[in-house]
Amino acid sequence: MYRAIIVDDEELVRQGLRKHFDWTGHGVEIMADLPDGREALNFLSTHSVDLIVTDVRMPDVDGIELAIEARKLLPRVKVLFVSGHADVRYLKEALKMDAVDYILKSVDLDELSETVARVTRIMDEERERDRALQQMEEKLTQSMPLLQERILASLVLDDLESDEPILNQLEFLEIPIDDSTRYCLLVIQLKDLFLPLHPVSQRDRTLRSLKIQAECAEEGARCGPCVCFRSRTGEFVLVLPMEQEEYETTLLEVSEALERRLIENVDLRVSIGISDRFSGLLNFHPAYKAAVNAIRNRYLLDEKSLISIDKYEGADLARRARAQAERALREAFSQGSAEKLGAMLLESIGQVDGRLSQSEMQNHLIYLLMLPATLDIDPEIRARSEYRDFPRILERYMRCRDQREQLALIQQLYEEAASLGGARLGAHAASIIQRVREIINTQYMDQLSLQNLAEQVNLTPTYLCVLFKQLVGKTINEYLTETRIEHAKQLLADPRIRLYDVCYRAGYLSPSYFSKLFKKHTGVVPSEYRDLLLSADGTPREDHP
């Protein structure tokens, strides 16, 4: 039921409108009938209404002024103007006030009924929109924690190319993370996460997760506005603002206190990995990897330690050594060269020896040990090498008595993998690359991707790139482009084929891009190349755009 008032300085009009018209049948309740605009404003100061039916001309406060002041009190109130004067000026003023309608006092009941029905229909539509909007807001509120968790998980787990989209999402979801504050990440892994336990209901699992997050958030709040969430991989991630200068001490204090909290209040033992301090949204992913790496390598720092900081990731020297080792390892594996692997190991160790602390040196060695397991190398090599059972490798590494034995083990494992790579290279590489060339030669007009090519020959994209360049002497993209250009040249020899058809049949979607690429490889644009061909063999040129 909508609430309404009638305002008119003529009592007969007020009474007639109130008594002789079926307002209830239109879903409208008349709250009051008032003689002038001032009394109406006094009434509206204490009562809320949906509709004002008012005369335009009235002494003191007329209908136009009433509408203006009423909208200040009730912004969404509807106004239906009534007048005994067919006055154009008043009609224009009424329409300026966004009146829902305008009727004359001489109107019959049927016309009044149509007008009121139209007004209530407008209000019905507004109510429905409000109801739908409210439902959407309620759903958003209910799903807000899930949306927040998803965007935060993406922030730490995905290697983002741009921070603008995620920055907007963080702001929309009211997550207190920005691009300028310096942060540290705590990655909390549950000790019982991978242990066989008695069945736990989903409800209990959810409650425990919420309890863990609450404990983390409460402890982290001592550093400022923090965020705690569970990642897709099962760990809990605590994002701490860390602007203070003595931040390492604070980090360890928070971590130790958090460990005690989770033992005492949740009955859980955890491992906590800590990233170094960073800023910028694009650095969340590297910081997360650093914290996870700290957990992975904690036994090298202190076998009994539950908390470790990965300072290695922040060291420029060590980071450069890692990058160089990765490049060298990829090349050595692709060529099956044990000699290159041995030289790479010695060079990598020589770069950092005596310049890193003992714990950092141990981190560097464990990184070299794990490197083949993290690279995109040939799956068959990995399946046949010792790296198919990485826990066993770790066990062997831990039994080494000193750094010399550790390095010898790493070299042995590398050489074995390189030998497998060399054997596979000799037996299969030529046929594999020939197959790739056949695919390109027959499917060049399709939108070929590196991933698609790699899947067709059962290799990883990275390994396929290295192998193709080694045997063909050019990259896959260079070979594909040359193939397409050669076919385009053949098509251009036929004047009946339009230039844009040449572009599409050569495998390109953009004629302008095709033209630029063709000129880069031939020195002329496609139309000029056709002119040269046709003038050379004496074939008359037909104009085909």
C-alpha positions, 0 to 999 in steps of 0.5 A, a space after each residue: 500500500 502506498 501512502 499519499 496526501 491531498 493538498 488543495 486550498 479548495 475544501 470541496 476539491 479535497 473532499 471530492 478527491 478523497 471520498 469519491 475516488 477508490 484510492 484503496 482499489 489502486 493500492 493507495 492510502 490517503 494519510 491526510 488532506 491539507 489546505 495549503 502547501 505550508 501545512 503539507 510541509 509541516 506534515 511531511 516533516 514528521 510523516 513519510 509518503 510516497 505520493 503528493 496530489 497537489 493543486 498548482 495554484 495555492 496561496 502562500 506556498 503553491 504546488 510548485 514550491 511544495 514539490 521543491 521543498 518536499 523533494 528535499 525531505 523525501 527525494 523519491 516522492 512522486 508528485 501529481 499536479 491538479 489544477 483548474 487552469 489549463 495554463 501552459 506556464 504552470 504545466 511547463 513548471 510542473 513538468 520541470 519538477 519531474 511530475 509523474 503526471 498533470 490533470 485538470 480538476 474537471 477530469 472525470 473519474 475514469 481518466 483520474 483512475 487511468 492517471 493514478 494507475 499509471 502513477 502506481 505502476 511507476 512506483 511498482 516498477 521502482 519498488 521492484 528495482 529496489 527489491 532486486 537491488 537489495 537482493 543483489 546487495 545481500 548476495 554480494 554481502 554474503 559472497 564477499 568473503 569468497 570473492 575476497 579470498 579469490 582475489 587475494 589467492 590470485 594476487 599471491 599465486 598468479 604471475 600478474 602482468 598488470 596491477 591496475 585490474 587487481 587494484 580496482 578489485 581490491 578497492 571494490 572489495 574493500 581489501 586494505 591492500 595498496 600498491 605503495 605500502 611495504 608488506 611482508 607475507 607469512 605463509 602458514 602450513 599446517 603440520 597435519 595437512 598431509 597426515 591421514 586423520 579421522 574423517 572431518 566434516 565439512 562444517 568442522 573443517 570450515 570452522 577450524 579454517 575460520 578459527 585459524 584466520 581469526 587467530 592470525 588476523 588478531 595477532 597480525 593486527 599489532 602491525 596494522 591493518 592486515 589480511 589473512 586468507 586461505 590460498 587455493 593450495 591449502 596454506 594460510 597467508 597473512 599479509 602484514 604491513 611492515 613500515 617500521 625499520 626494525 621489521 625483522 625483529 617484529 616479524 619473528 615476534 609475531 610469528 612466534 606468538 602466532 605459533 603459540 596461539 595456534 597450538 594453545 587455541 586451535 591445537 595445531 602445529 604449523 610451519 611458518 615461512 616469511 618473505 622479505 619486505 616488499 612493495 607493489 602488487 606485482 611483487 606479491 607472487 614472488 614474495 609468496 614463492 619466497 615464503 614457501 621456499 623458506 618453509 621448504 628449506 627450513 631444515 637446512 637452517 635449523 632442523 627443529 625450527 618451525 619459523 624461517 625467513 627467506 633472505 636468500 630471495 632478496 640477495 641480488 648476488 644469489 638471485 643472479 647466480 640462480 638465473 644464470 644456473 637456470 639458463 645454463 641448465 636448460 641449455 645443457 639438458 637440451 644438448 645432453 651435455 654432461 660437460 656443460 653441466 659440470 662447468 655450470 655447477 662449478 661456475 655457480 658455486 664459484 660466484 657465491 662461494 665466500 660471499 654468502 653466509 653458511 645458511 644462504 650457501 646451503 639454500 643455494 645448494 638446495 636450489 641447485 638440487 631442486 632445479 631440474 624438478 622445477 624446470 620444463 624439461 622433457 617429461 620422459 627424461 624426468 620419468 626415467 631419472 632420479 627426479 621421478 622420486 624427489 623425496 628420495 633425493 632429499 633423503 640422500 642429500 641429508 645423509 651427505 656429510 659435508 658440502 663437498 659430498 652435497 655438490 658431488 651428489 648434485 653433479 651426479 644427478 645432473 649428469 644422469 639427467 643430461 645423459 638421458 637427454 642426450 640419448 633421447 635427443 639422438 634417437 628422437 629429436 630429428 623425427 620430432 622436429 620434422 613432425 613440427 615442420 610438417 604441422 607448420 607447413 600444412 597448418 600455417 593458415 590456422 592460428 597455431 600456438 606454441 602450446 598446441 604444437 608442443 601438445 601434438 608432439 608430447 613435449 613441453 613448450 620450453 623444451 620444444 623451443 630449445 630443441 627446434 632452435 638447436 636443430 633448425 637454427 631459427 625459432 618456431 615463430 621465425 619458421 612459421 612466419 617465413 612459411 606464411 610469407 612464402 605461401 603469400 608470395 605464391 598466392 600473390 602471383 595469382 591476380 584473381 586472388 584479392 589482397 585481403 584474401 591473401 592475408 587470411 589464407 596466409 594465416 593472418 587476421 589483420 591485413 595491416 599487420 600482414 602488410 607490415 610483416 610482408 614488407 619487413 621480409 621482402 622490402 615491399 608491401 603485398 600490392 607492390 610485390 604483385 605489381 613486380 611479379 605481373 610486370 616481370 612475366 608480362 601478365 596484364 594486371 587486374 585491379 583487385 583491392 
